[in-house]
Amino acid sequence: MQIQFFGAARTVTGSKHLIQTNQGIQILLDCGLFQGMGKYTDSLNEDFDFLPAEIDILLLSHAHIDHCGLLPRLVANGFKGTIYCTAATMDLARILMLDSAGIQEQDALYLNKHIRPGEPLHEPLYKEEDVIQTLGLMKLIEYDEVLQIAENVQVRFTDAGHLVGSAAIHLEIEEDGKVYKISFSGDVGRYDDLLLSPPAVFPPCDYLIMESTYGNSLHKDIEPFEEAILEIIQDTCVRRGGKVIIPAFSVGRTQEVLFALNNLYNQGKLPDVPVIVDSPLALEATQVLDKHTNLYNAKVKHILRNDQDIFQFPGLRFVQHRQESMALNTNPDPMVIISSSGMAEAGRVRHHIRNNISNANSTILMVGYCETHSLAGRLKAGEKQVEIFNEFYNVLAEVRSISSMSAHGDYQDLMRFVSCQKPDTLKAIYLVHGEYETQQAFQKHLHEAGYKNVEIPAFKEIVKI
């Protein structure tokens, strides 16, 4: 049996890990879109480096686009197997993949209007019909349900606490008279998450494929999100009369920001400043989260007894139409604008950043992980001039970051997640979904805790088990 790492290998996007048994069964863990990889992004997304038609089963950990975003391309290129995921993951993946297909088709139309004679036409990675076909291949699995998915192959999902519906995936594969237990963490959430239940304890495994995004960071060293965002809104909007621009992914992060602002409103602390969510997808995602309140933690369930809509408060407005979005850029009034994408690599937020980046009264606020090559990552790193839509802009706006908002666990959360596995029986840990230097730091933490065989696979590396 072997595992090959086709994505999220020494980087944080494009999650894709292929298990192949000696009997020829091929199981793909996630099929995510690469994001923020500079000039290599397009080629990484266009070519799988394996044959989609030969994949038998796909196990989807959760609905973030860097984990599900290439599923329709996989299907368009010949995949006809079954995709297993939770109900909430299917609901969220549907709206995310349809949104992605729409953006790609619009981008292709725009680019094809400006190509030079003789250049090939631009094609989207996939279209809406590919998404619809993908949804038809999805089969739901409940947390802790043990399911036979192929001969001598069983799977179980447990709550990963990262996003509504997110799961860690646990396989038992019988081969040559021996049972191999392989677990995949997906993305591990926090044990003190604003909305979700903590990651669940999972059964003993022989091999663990584990994310490591914040493997060298401690969120607890940073001030709580509500206090931090309140100070930023008061300073930027109330004192300076500027705008707060928040790049935030439409699914998960936007709802967490709204929940925090709703709490501030309920406490009588939120300033009387308009809060605009400029993302049609965010409205749909918020409606999906409202369907799955059973997955919230005990604190949120208690709040729901007195506040039936934890994402809605006076002064909040969702913007859907492009004309409304454009009007925000000519409105001089102070306001908070939450818009996707979280890394500012695409979407409406790039326009809002472009229109405020040279305004010293405004603030651009990062509320999650930013890949270093992305626009958000470059701003967070302190670059004084950035390129947006082929033009260069001086960074005069204040750039702030609140890392305590991350839905990814820090290294203490990750160590707590793996602590249910005994170091003397866990044969190997393969670190994925992290920058290489961060992974090396987390590898050291694991070694210090007694986990001896901790590897950091390179892109397309094969390990035999």
Secondary structure, DSSP 8 states (H G I E B T S, - for coil): -EEEEEESSSSSS--EEEEE-TT--EEEE------S-GGGHHHHHH--SS-GGG--EEE-----HHHHTTHHHHHHTT--SEEEE-HHHHHHHHHHHHHHHHHHHHHHHHHHTS--TT------S--HHHHHHHHTTEEE--BT-EEEEETTEEEEEEE-SSSTT-EEEEEEEEETTEEEEEEE--S---TT-SSB---------SEEEEE-TBTT--GGGS--HHHHHHHHHIIIIIIS--EEEEE--TTTHHHHHHHHHHHHHHTT-S-S--EEEE-HHHHHHHHHHHHTGGGB-HHHHHHHTT-S-TT--TTEEEE-SHHHHHHHHH--S-EEEEES-TTSSSSTHHHHHHHHTT-TT-EEEE-S---TTSHHHHHHTT-SEEEETTEEEE--SEEEE-GGG-SS-BHHHHHHHHTTS-TTT--EEEEESS-HHHHHHHHHHHHHTT---EE---TT-EEE-
